[in-house]
Amino acid sequence: GFDVALAREMAARLAPGVRARVVSVGFDGLYDALLAGRCDAVLSALPYEPMRTQDVTYSVAYFNAGIVIVVAEGATDVAALKDLEGHVVGVEWGFVPEGDTRERELLRTLAPRRYNTAGDVLRALGAGEVEAALVDRISALAYARECGGIEIVGEPLHDLNYVVPVRPDSFRLLSEINRVLLEMRKDGTLDRLQESWF
């Protein structure tokens, strides 16, 4: 998927002859595999975790998977969080309002309809059960690609940045990963990869 394509593109830009070797590891074992030396870096939709900075060092962000506002394609009455007032909004079970006090209070007053998964929320939007949805950006992009009929409004409400962790002693590797990610951000490669996979 996206992470493998990104890893291959990054490796090709690190230095001539460098190729990515994909190592299969369960999601729960990613950090252990890195610290045990089974891999040099982890590229697997991992968000920045401040509690882990004693064990690993993180790259710059390559994807923001934060919560986004999603509406039916062509809807023009919702352009920002404040516009959700008075609308029926769908969220996933476990959704907890974040942000400043004003934003949290607004989200609480919406009395959102809760669904089991982000996919269920987006199907409800497509069926007209809700007028807007608050879901993670990856779910929204994947649903838009597969089913269409929806669009994301603005940027994520709150950042959930995916990063590449490396071992703390991998200074040179981290520096090169950051160089390549910033280069890919600047030349549009990150956007193109996201569009092709999502």
N, CA, C and O of each residue as an XYZ file, in Angstrom:
792
protein
N       0.802     -1.183      0.000
C       0.000      0.000      0.000
C       0.857      1.263      0.000
O       1.997      1.278     -0.464
N       0.269      2.295      0.529
C       0.898      3.612      0.552
C       2.267      3.586      1.233
O       3.237      4.126      0.700
N       2.348      2.959      2.410
C       3.609      2.960      3.151
C       4.726      2.236      2.402
O       5.876      2.674      2.434
N       4.401      1.140      1.731
C       5.419      0.406      0.963
C       5.880      1.242     -0.228
O       7.077      1.318     -0.506
N       4.941      1.866     -0.929
C       5.306      2.725     -2.068
C       6.173      3.886     -1.598
O       7.144      4.250     -2.261
N       5.823      4.459     -0.465
C       6.606      5.559      0.093
C       8.000      5.085      0.481
O       8.985      5.772      0.210
N       8.090      3.924      1.108
C       9.397      3.379      1.517
C      10.292      3.161      0.293
O      11.480      3.481      0.329
N       9.742      2.633     -0.756
C      10.541      2.389     -1.971
C      11.020      3.690     -2.598
O      12.169      3.793     -3.028
N      10.146      4.671     -2.648
C      10.531      5.973     -3.209
C      11.592      6.645     -2.337
O      12.544      7.229     -2.853
N      11.424      6.560     -1.019
C      12.411      7.145     -0.110
C      13.771      6.477     -0.282
O      14.794      7.156     -0.371
N      13.781      5.159     -0.328
C      15.044      4.416     -0.454
C      15.764      4.802     -1.738
O      16.982      4.977     -1.740
N      15.027      4.932     -2.813
C      15.635      5.293     -4.094
C      16.282      6.677     -4.042
O      17.241      6.946     -4.765
N      15.757      7.546     -3.190
C      16.297      8.899     -3.082
C      17.390      9.029     -2.021
O      18.101     10.033     -1.992
N      17.530      8.037     -1.158
C      18.540      8.123     -0.098
C      19.954      8.140     -0.662
O      20.773      8.976     -0.281
N      20.235      7.214     -1.569
C      21.558      7.124     -2.188
C      21.466      6.145     -3.350
O      20.600      5.270     -3.351
N      22.344      6.278     -4.337
C      22.319      5.338     -5.469
C      22.467      3.901     -4.983
O      23.319      3.599     -4.148
N      21.636      3.031     -5.512
C      21.720      1.615     -5.181
C      20.986      1.192     -3.928
O      20.899     -0.005     -3.651
N      20.454      2.127     -3.159
C      19.724      1.774     -1.942
C      18.324      1.305     -2.328
O      17.634      1.954     -3.114
N      17.917      0.172     -1.766
C      16.579     -0.359     -2.015
C      15.920     -0.667     -0.676
O      16.580     -1.063      0.285
N      14.624     -0.477     -0.636
C      13.874     -0.799      0.583
C      13.680     -2.308      0.675
O      13.338     -2.964     -0.309
N      13.899     -2.840      1.851
C      13.590     -4.242      2.112
C      12.461     -4.257      3.140
O      12.626     -3.796      4.269
N      11.334     -4.786      2.736
C      10.153     -4.797      3.601
C      10.233     -6.003      4.531
O      10.425     -7.135      4.088
N      10.081     -5.739      5.828
C      10.107     -6.783      6.842
C       8.708     -6.869      7.437
O       8.181     -5.874      7.935
N       8.109     -8.048      7.389
C       6.763     -8.224      7.945
C       6.840     -8.381      9.460
O       7.493     -9.287      9.978
N       6.163     -7.486     10.146
C       6.122     -7.497     11.610
C       4.707     -7.107     12.009
O       4.122     -6.204     11.411
N       4.155     -7.772     13.007
C       2.843     -7.387     13.523
C       2.893     -5.968     14.071
O       3.928     -5.529     14.573
N       1.774     -5.250     13.976
C       1.750     -3.850     14.381
C       2.220     -3.664     15.817
O       2.930     -2.704     16.116
N       1.834     -4.567     16.706
C       2.227     -4.448     18.116
C       3.723     -4.641     18.338
O       4.250     -4.245     19.378
N       4.412     -5.248     17.368
C       5.828     -5.528     17.532
C       6.748     -4.608     16.754
O       7.949     -4.868     16.676
N       6.219     -3.540     16.178
C       7.036     -2.669     15.327
C       8.198     -2.022     16.087
O       9.337     -2.052     15.621
N       7.916     -1.447     17.240
C       8.982     -0.788     17.994
C      10.010     -1.807     18.496
O      11.210     -1.532     18.493
N       9.545     -2.967     18.922
C      10.478     -4.007     19.372
C      11.393     -4.452     18.235
O      12.590     -4.648     18.440
N      10.830     -4.609     17.041
C      11.631     -5.011     15.884
C      12.688     -3.960     15.567
O      13.820     -4.298     15.220
N      12.322     -2.689     15.684
C      13.275     -1.610     15.434
C      14.392     -1.637     16.467
O      15.569     -1.587     16.109
N      14.037     -1.716     17.740
C      15.033     -1.673     18.808
C      15.916     -2.924     18.831
O      17.054     -2.877     19.297
N      15.382     -4.047     18.322
C      16.165     -5.287     18.262
C      17.039     -5.357     17.008
O      17.814     -6.300     16.845
N      16.919     -4.369     16.127
C      17.748     -4.340     14.931
C      17.220     -5.147     13.763
O      17.948     -5.369     12.796
N      15.968     -5.594     13.823
C      15.383     -6.320     12.687
C      15.134     -5.404     11.503
O      15.029     -5.861     10.364
N      15.041     -4.100     11.778
C      14.851     -3.105     10.715
C      15.570     -1.829     11.147
O      15.886     -1.641     12.322
N      15.818     -0.961     10.171
C      16.521      0.295     10.446
C      15.573      1.457     10.698
O      15.926      2.431     11.363
N      14.354      1.343     10.153
C      13.337      2.383     10.303
C      11.982      1.712     10.175
O      11.868      0.625      9.609
N      10.956      2.363     10.700
C       9.600      1.816     10.609
C       8.732      2.804      9.851
O       8.613      3.970     10.226
N       8.134      2.316      8.784
C       7.211      3.127      8.000
C       5.904      2.348      7.941
O       5.697      1.526      7.047
N       5.017      2.618      8.915
C       3.806      1.812      9.034
C       2.683      2.582      9.716
O       2.104      2.099     10.688
N       2.373      3.765      9.223
C       1.277      4.569      9.755
C       1.375      4.753     11.267
O       0.382      4.618     11.982
N       2.569      5.058     11.741
C       2.772      5.285     13.172
C       2.684      6.775     13.492
O       3.377      7.583     12.874
N       1.843      7.143     14.447
C       1.794      8.541     14.856
C       2.936      8.868     15.821
O       3.492      7.987     16.476
N       3.261     10.137     15.887
C       4.256     10.615     16.843
C       3.745     10.330     18.256
O       2.610     10.667     18.591
N       4.590      9.709     19.079
C       4.230      9.394     20.466
C       5.290      9.983     21.398
O       6.384      9.429     21.513
N       4.982     11.089     22.059
C       5.956     11.731     22.947
C       6.531     10.791     24.003
O       7.689     10.942     24.393
N       5.744      9.824     24.471
C       6.205      8.909     25.514
C       7.319      7.977     25.035
O       8.015      7.376     25.854
N       7.495      7.850     23.722
C       8.497      6.930     23.185
C       9.806      7.626     22.815
O      10.732      6.971     22.338
N       9.899      8.927     23.023
C      11.083      9.653     22.557
C      12.356      9.308     23.323
O      13.441      9.730     22.921
N      12.254      8.558     24.407
C      13.468      8.091     25.079
C      14.047      6.874     24.367
O      15.240      6.590     24.473
N      13.181      6.152     23.634
C      13.607      4.922     22.960
C      13.905      5.101     21.479
O      14.760      4.411     20.924
N      13.194      6.034     20.838
C      13.355      6.229     19.387
C      13.405      7.721     19.082
O      13.063      8.565     19.911
N      13.844      8.009     17.863
C      13.831      9.378     17.357
C      12.933      9.396     16.133
O      12.976      8.473     15.318
N      12.120     10.436     15.994
C      11.133     10.495     14.921
C      11.543     11.448     13.808
O      12.211     12.456     14.035
N      11.120     11.095     12.599
C      11.325     11.962     11.436
C      10.290     13.074     11.439
O       9.428     13.142     12.316
N      10.391     13.946     10.441
C       9.334     14.914     10.186
C       8.101     14.135      9.729
O       8.215     12.986      9.303
N       6.953     14.741      9.813
C       5.706     14.071      9.434
C       5.622     13.880      7.919
O       6.079     14.717      7.141
N       5.024     12.755      7.527
C       4.802     12.521      6.096
C       3.324     12.434      5.742
O       2.977     12.405      4.561
N       2.438     12.392      6.751
C       1.003     12.308      6.476
C       0.246     12.756      7.714
O       0.618     12.406      8.834
N      -0.814     13.530      7.518
C      -1.657     13.959      8.626
C      -2.973     13.181      8.543
O      -3.781     13.404      7.642
N      -3.175     12.274      9.489
C      -4.357     11.407      9.487
C      -5.416     11.885     10.474
O      -6.282     11.108     10.874
N      -5.357     13.142     10.866
C      -6.284     13.664     11.869
C      -7.738     13.636     11.439
O      -8.057     13.317     10.294
N      -8.613     13.973     12.373
C     -10.056     13.989     12.133
C     -10.406     15.129     11.171
O      -9.959     16.264     11.337
N     -11.218     14.794     10.160
C     -11.649     15.788      9.179
C     -13.175     15.854      9.150
O     -13.867     14.929      9.577
N     -13.670     16.960      8.639
C     -15.101     17.123      8.403
C     -15.367     16.635      6.990
O     -14.681     17.032      6.049
N     -16.369     15.772      6.844
C     -16.732     15.237      5.538
C     -18.203     15.543      5.289
O     -19.049     15.375      6.167
N     -18.488     15.998      4.069
C     -19.867     16.304      3.686
C     -20.155     15.647      2.344
O     -19.252     15.153      1.669
N     -21.427     15.651      1.974
C     -21.804     15.137      0.660
C     -21.192     16.043     -0.412
O     -21.083     17.256     -0.231
N     -20.807     15.446     -1.502
C     -20.201     16.198     -2.604
C     -21.146     17.315     -3.039
O     -22.336     17.087     -3.256
N     -20.604     18.517     -3.163
C     -21.394     19.659     -3.594
C     -22.067     20.429     -2.481
O     -22.602     21.511     -2.724
N     -22.059     19.905     -1.262
C     -22.655     20.632     -0.133
C     -21.855     21.895      0.111
O     -20.625     21.867      0.101
N     -22.544     23.000      0.330
C     -21.842     24.279      0.478
C     -22.096     24.963      1.815
O     -21.555     26.038      2.074
N     -22.923     24.343      2.675
C     -23.275     25.025      3.918
C     -22.345     24.707      5.083
O     -22.527     25.245      6.175
N     -21.347     23.838      4.873
C     -20.378     23.534      5.928
C     -18.979     23.763      5.374
O     -18.538     23.065      4.461
N     -18.293     24.740      5.931
C     -16.924     25.035      5.510
C     -15.935     24.946      6.668
O     -14.722     24.927      6.457
N     -16.460     24.890      7.896
C     -15.595     24.857      9.080
C     -16.372     24.231     10.236
O     -17.579     24.006     10.139
N     -15.674     23.960     11.310
C     -16.269     23.332     12.487
C     -17.478     24.109     12.995
O     -18.486     23.500     13.354
N     -17.405     25.423     13.035
C     -18.501     26.249     13.562
C     -19.780     26.089     12.745
O     -20.874     26.324     13.258
N     -19.654     25.690     11.474
C     -20.817     25.531     10.603
C     -21.604     24.252     10.875
O     -22.687     24.069     10.317
N     -21.079     23.361     11.725
C     -21.767     22.103     12.008
C     -22.974     22.290     12.916
O     -23.845     21.422     12.973
N     -23.037     23.415     13.627
C     -24.146     23.663     14.534
C     -25.464     23.594     13.766
O     -25.623     24.218     12.717
N     -26.406     22.820     14.313
C     -27.705     22.664     13.664
C     -27.746     21.542     12.644
O     -28.799     21.273     12.067
N     -26.604     20.875     12.407
C     -26.546     19.754     11.457
C     -26.491     18.424     12.215
O     -26.027     18.359     13.354
N     -26.968     17.379     11.565
C     -26.858     16.032     12.116
C     -25.481     15.510     11.724
O     -25.163     15.386     10.542
N     -24.666     15.206     12.738
C     -23.271     14.829     12.507
C     -23.033     13.393     12.967
O     -23.439     13.013     14.066
N     -22.380     12.604     12.130
C     -22.046     11.237     12.473
C     -20.605     11.117     12.924
O     -19.715     11.766     12.374
N     -20.377     10.279     13.933
C     -19.027     10.007     14.437
C     -18.911      8.516     14.741
O     -19.913      7.805     14.806
N     -17.711      8.065     14.922
C     -17.443      6.679     15.290
C     -17.555      6.538     16.809
O     -17.236      7.471     17.546
N     -18.009      5.367     17.279
C     -18.014      5.115     18.719
C     -16.598      5.348     19.254
O     -15.616      4.995     18.600
N     -16.502      5.928     20.413
C     -15.193      6.208     20.994
C     -14.673      7.584     20.634
O     -13.634      8.001     21.146
N     -15.380      8.306     19.756
C     -14.952      9.655     19.392
C     -14.997     10.546     20.627
O     -16.009     10.610     21.324
N     -13.885     11.235     20.890
C     -13.796     12.138     22.029
C     -13.433     13.524     21.492
O     -12.413     13.678     20.820
N     -14.262     14.538     21.785
C     -13.948     15.891     21.321
C     -12.590     16.358     21.830
O     -12.269     16.205     23.008
N     -11.800     16.929     20.928
C     -10.492     17.478     21.295
C     -10.480     18.968     20.998
O     -11.486     19.541     20.579
N      -9.321     19.587     21.221
C      -9.166     20.995     20.882
C      -9.393     21.897     22.078
O      -9.400     21.453     23.226
N      -9.579     23.185     21.780
C      -9.769     24.135     22.871
C     -11.173     23.967     23.461
O     -12.000     23.241     22.910
N     -11.431     24.630     24.563
C     -12.687     24.478     25.294
C     -13.889     24.788     24.421
O     -14.898     24.085     24.479
N     -13.790     25.834     23.614
C     -14.897     26.239     22.748
C     -15.231     25.136     21.743
O     -16.403     24.826     21.526
N     -14.198     24.543     21.130
C     -14.410     23.464     20.161
C     -15.025     22.239     20.837
O     -15.967     21.646     20.309
N     -14.501     21.859     21.997
C     -15.030     20.695     22.705
C     -16.502     20.899     23.063
O     -17.319     19.988     22.924
N     -16.827     22.108     23.526
C     -18.206     22.399     23.910
C     -19.129     22.341     22.692
O     -20.235     21.806     22.778
N     -18.686     22.883     21.566
C     -19.481     22.837     20.337
C     -19.736     21.388     19.924
O     -20.861     21.023     19.583
N     -18.681     20.562     19.958
C     -18.825     19.170     19.558
C     -19.763     18.413     20.495
O     -20.499     17.530     20.053
N     -19.744     18.746     21.768
C     -20.654     18.089     22.723
C     -22.104     18.478     22.459
O     -22.999     17.641     22.576
N     -22.345     19.738     22.104
C     -23.718     20.204     21.884
C     -24.318     19.646     20.600
O     -25.534     19.710     20.417
N     -23.500     19.105     19.712
C     -24.022     18.557     18.465
C     -24.820     17.282     18.682
O     -25.636     16.912     17.837
N     -24.596     16.606     19.804
C     -25.237     15.316     20.076
C     -25.113     14.419     18.852
O     -26.117     14.054     18.241
N     -23.885     14.064     18.496
C     -23.673     13.317     17.253
C     -24.270     11.911     17.292
O     -24.449     11.320     18.357
N     -24.571     11.397     16.103
C     -24.994     10.001     15.972
C     -23.742      9.151     15.893
O     -22.807      9.459     15.154
N     -23.740      8.076     16.666
C     -22.540      7.231     16.737
C     -22.736      5.942     15.942
O     -23.805      5.332     15.948
N     -21.648      5.551     15.252
C     -21.649      4.337     14.436
C     -20.439      3.495     14.806
O     -19.478      3.994     15.393
N     -20.493      2.208     14.457
C     -19.433      1.285     14.854
C     -18.071      1.597     14.247
O     -17.055      1.490     14.934
N     -18.029      1.978     12.976
C     -16.756      2.221     12.293
C     -16.836      3.512     11.501
O     -17.916      4.060     11.280
N     -15.667      3.991     11.075
C     -15.632      5.178     10.213
C     -16.361      4.897      8.904
O     -17.043      5.769      8.365
N     -16.211      3.673      8.397
C     -16.916      3.296      7.171
C     -18.424      3.388      7.330
O     -19.122      3.833      6.420
N     -18.934      2.962      8.502
C     -20.370      3.062      8.773
C     -20.818      4.522      8.813
O     -21.895      4.857      8.320
N     -20.000      5.377      9.392
C     -20.325      6.808      9.457
C     -20.428      7.373      8.039
O     -21.360      8.114      7.728
N     -19.469      7.021      7.182
C     -19.450      7.561      5.822
C     -20.588      6.994      4.974
O     -21.133      7.697      4.123
N     -20.952      5.725      5.198
C     -22.110      5.153      4.497
C     -23.391      5.873      4.931
O     -24.281      6.117      4.118
N     -23.471      6.210      6.230
C     -24.630      6.958      6.723
C     -24.702      8.326      6.064
O     -25.788      8.804      5.738
N     -23.555      8.955      5.869
C     -23.514     10.243      5.171
C     -24.003     10.069      3.737
O     -24.814     10.855      3.249
N     -23.505      9.036      3.072
C     -23.916      8.776      1.689
C     -25.401      8.478      1.566
O     -26.022      8.801      0.554
N     -25.975      7.855      2.604
C     -27.403      7.502      2.590
C     -28.286      8.647      3.067
O     -29.511      8.532      3.037
N     -27.688      9.745      3.506
C     -28.466     10.891      3.962
C     -28.940     10.799      5.402
O     -29.763     11.609      5.829
N     -28.436      9.819      6.168
C     -28.813      9.707      7.585
C     -28.194     10.833      8.412
O     -28.768     11.263      9.413
N     -27.036     11.303      7.994
C     -26.361     12.424      8.656
C     -25.984     13.443      7.587
O     -25.892     13.109      6.405
N     -25.764     14.690      8.011
C     -25.438     15.759      7.071
C     -23.935     16.014      6.985
O     -23.456     16.643      6.041
N     -23.205     15.524      7.973
C     -21.754     15.680      7.990
C     -21.182     14.546      8.832
O     -21.880     13.933      9.639
N     -19.901     14.283      8.624
C     -19.229     13.218      9.375
C     -17.899     13.734      9.887
O     -17.253     14.563      9.247
N     -17.498     13.240     11.044
C     -16.177     13.514     11.590
C     -15.456     12.173     11.677
O     -15.775     11.342     12.528
N     -14.478     11.967     10.789
C     -13.746     10.699     10.727
C     -12.277     10.988     10.467
O     -11.902     12.115     10.144
N     -11.439      9.949     10.611
C     -10.024     10.131     10.313
C      -9.828     10.323      8.807
O     -10.612      9.827      7.999
N      -8.788     11.038      8.454
C      -8.543     11.423      7.060
C      -8.335     10.210      6.150
O      -8.777     10.220      5.001
N      -7.668      9.168      6.649
C      -7.439      7.991      5.810
C      -8.759      7.338      5.429
O      -8.964      6.999      4.264
N      -9.653      7.157      6.388
C     -10.959      6.568      6.082
C     -11.717      7.410      5.070
O     -12.338      6.879      4.150
N     -11.664      8.731      5.242
C     -12.365      9.622      4.318
C     -11.787      9.521      2.906
O     -12.536      9.435      1.933
N     -10.461      9.532      2.792
C      -9.833      9.442      1.473
C     -10.118      8.102      0.805
O     -10.404      8.047     -0.391
N     -10.038      7.022      1.582
C     -10.291      5.685      1.024
C     -11.742      5.559      0.559
O     -12.001      5.023     -0.519
N     -12.680      6.044      1.355
C     -14.096      5.965      0.984
C     -14.369      6.818     -0.258
O     -15.101      6.397     -1.154
N     -13.785      8.004     -0.309
C     -13.986      8.884     -1.465
C     -13.479      8.218     -2.742
O     -14.091      8.343     -3.803
N     -12.365      7.515     -2.631
C     -11.805      6.847     -3.806
C     -12.671      5.665     -4.235
O     -12.911      5.476     -5.427
N     -13.139      4.870     -3.277
C     -13.898      3.660     -3.592
C     -15.350      3.948     -3.963
O     -15.896      3.322     -4.872
N     -15.978      4.896     -3.259
C     -17.415      5.096     -3.425
C     -17.800      6.452     -4.013
O     -18.840      6.580     -4.659
N     -16.964      7.460     -3.788
C     -17.287      8.803     -4.272
C     -18.458      9.404     -3.520
O     -18.955      8.828     -2.553
N     -18.891     10.564     -3.974
C     -20.063     11.210     -3.416
C     -19.833     12.007     -2.148
O     -20.778     12.559     -1.584
N     -18.575     12.076     -1.685
C     -18.274     12.847     -0.474
C     -17.073     13.736     -0.737
O     -16.335     13.533     -1.701
N     -16.885     14.709      0.114
C     -15.678     15.530      0.040
C     -15.257     15.991      1.421
O     -16.080     16.184      2.316
N     -13.955     16.160      1.568
C     -13.382     16.631      2.827
C     -13.405     18.146      2.823
O     -13.059     18.780      1.826
N     -13.817     18.726      3.948
C     -13.867     20.177      4.090
C     -12.655     20.641      4.878
O     -12.512     20.300      6.053
N     -11.791     21.405      4.255
C     -10.647     21.990      4.946
C      -9.598     20.982      5.382
O      -9.548     19.852      4.898
N      -8.776     21.419      6.293
C      -7.677     20.623      6.838
C      -8.159     19.839      8.052
O      -9.227     20.134      8.588
N      -7.381     18.832      8.502
C      -7.769     18.109      9.724
C      -7.988     19.061     10.899
O      -7.272     20.050     11.056
N      -8.988     18.744     11.719
C      -9.290     19.587     12.880
C      -8.137     19.574     13.875
O      -7.813     20.589     14.492
N      -7.525     18.402     14.015
C      -6.378     18.250     14.912
C      -5.406     17.309     14.252
O      -5.810     16.352     13.591
N      -4.139     17.568     14.424
C      -3.120     16.787     13.746
C      -2.922     15.411     14.375
O      -2.901     15.262     15.597
N      -2.780     14.426     13.520
C      -2.335     13.092     13.918
C      -1.283     12.727     12.871
O      -1.575     12.073     11.870
N      -0.060     13.166     13.129
C       0.999     13.059     12.136
C       1.684     11.709     12.162
O       2.128     11.242     13.210
N       1.767     11.079     10.977
C       2.522      9.844     10.830
C       3.980     10.191     10.588
O       4.304     11.087      9.808
N       4.847      9.467     11.269
C       6.284      9.737     11.235
C       7.041      8.418     11.099
O       6.464      7.336     11.206
N       8.349      8.536     10.861
C       9.219      7.361     10.723
C      10.140      7.308     11.933
O      11.008      8.169     12.074
N       9.976      6.317     12.814
C      10.910      6.195     13.934
C      12.176      5.435     13.523
O      12.131      4.503     12.720
N      13.300      5.862     14.096
C      14.587      5.168     13.946
C      15.194      5.059     15.341
O      14.738      5.718     16.275
N      16.226      4.223     15.478
C      16.910      4.120     16.766
C      17.617      5.449     17.068
O      18.038      6.142     16.142
N      17.750      5.810     18.343
C      18.343      7.100     18.712
C      19.769      7.304     18.200
O      20.193      8.445     18.015
N      20.514      6.224     17.969
C      21.890      6.381     17.498
C      22.002      6.456     15.975
O      23.107      6.474     15.432
N      20.857      6.502     15.283
C      20.853      6.534     13.810
C      20.738      7.967     13.297
O      19.840      8.294     12.522
N      21.665      8.815     13.745
C      21.615     10.240     13.404
C      21.659     10.480     11.893
O      20.863     11.248     11.353
N      22.585      9.821     11.231
C      22.748     10.061      9.792
C      21.533      9.578      9.011
O      21.064     10.261      8.100
N      21.020      8.395      9.369
C      19.834      7.869      8.697
C      18.652      8.816      8.887
O      17.941      9.117      7.929
N      18.437      9.286     10.111
C      17.336     10.203     10.378
C      17.484     11.479      9.562
O      16.509     11.976      8.998
N      18.687     12.004      9.499
C      18.936     13.212      8.727
C      18.594     13.009      7.254
O      17.999     13.880      6.620
N      18.973     11.857      6.719
C      18.687     11.562      5.306
C      17.192     11.325      5.079
O      16.643     11.771      4.072
N      16.538     10.639      5.992
C      15.090     10.426      5.869
C      14.368     11.767      5.874
O      13.472     11.994      5.060
N      14.752     12.656      6.787
C      14.135     13.982      6.834
C      14.393     14.760      5.548
O      13.491     15.412      5.022
N      15.616     14.692      5.044
C      15.943     15.389      3.785
C      15.033     14.901      2.662
O      14.467     15.701      1.916
N      14.897     13.572      2.551
C      14.094     12.996      1.471
C      12.615     13.337      1.643
O      11.949     13.690      0.669
N      12.096     13.238      2.861
C      10.684     13.561      3.077
C      10.384     15.023      2.748
O       9.364     15.327      2.130
N      11.266     15.917      3.158
C      11.059     17.336      2.846
C      11.156     17.592      1.348
O      10.414     18.409      0.803
N      12.061     16.901      0.692
C      12.196     17.010     -0.768
C      10.927     16.505     -1.453
O      10.436     17.124     -2.397
N      10.399     15.374     -0.971
C       9.183     14.804     -1.550
C       7.961     15.681     -1.278
O       7.050     15.754     -2.102
N       7.943     16.334     -0.143
C       6.855     17.266      0.162
C       6.920     18.456     -0.790
O       5.901     18.896     -1.323
N       8.131     18.968     -0.995
C       8.316     20.160     -1.830
C       8.025     19.882     -3.303
O       7.409     20.712     -3.971
N       8.458     18.727     -3.823
C       8.268     18.468     -5.254
C       6.926     17.811     -5.581
O       6.663     17.482     -6.738
N       6.074     17.620     -4.563
C       4.733     17.095     -4.798
C       4.615     15.580     -4.800
O       3.527     15.046     -5.015
N       5.726     14.876     -4.561
C       5.680     13.407     -4.578
C       4.776     12.853     -3.487
O       4.027     11.908     -3.733
N       4.830     13.420     -2.287
C       3.963     12.937     -1.204
C       2.493     13.085     -1.588
O       1.701     12.170     -1.360
N       2.122     14.217     -2.163
C       0.748     14.419     -2.593
C       0.350     13.425     -3.673
O      -0.750     12.875     -3.640
N       1.245     13.194     -4.632
C       0.942     12.247     -5.715
C       0.760     10.823     -5.181
O      -0.141     10.107     -5.617
N       1.611     10.417     -4.243
C       1.465      9.081     -3.664
C       0.134      8.960     -2.909
O      -0.550      7.941     -3.007
N      -0.220      9.994     -2.166
C      -1.473      9.969     -1.432
C      -2.652      9.872     -2.403
O      -3.591      9.111     -2.172
N      -2.599     10.636     -3.476
C      -3.694     10.602     -4.455
C      -3.798      9.235     -5.115
O      -4.902      8.753     -5.368
N      -2.653      8.601     -5.399
C      -2.714      7.327     -6.094
C      -3.175      6.188     -5.181
O      -3.749      5.214     -5.667
N      -2.937      6.290     -3.872
C      -3.333      5.223     -2.956
C      -4.638      5.488     -2.248
O      -5.315      4.552     -1.823
N      -5.006      6.762     -2.111
C      -6.247      7.078     -1.408
C      -7.249      7.705     -2.359
O      -8.360      8.042     -1.952
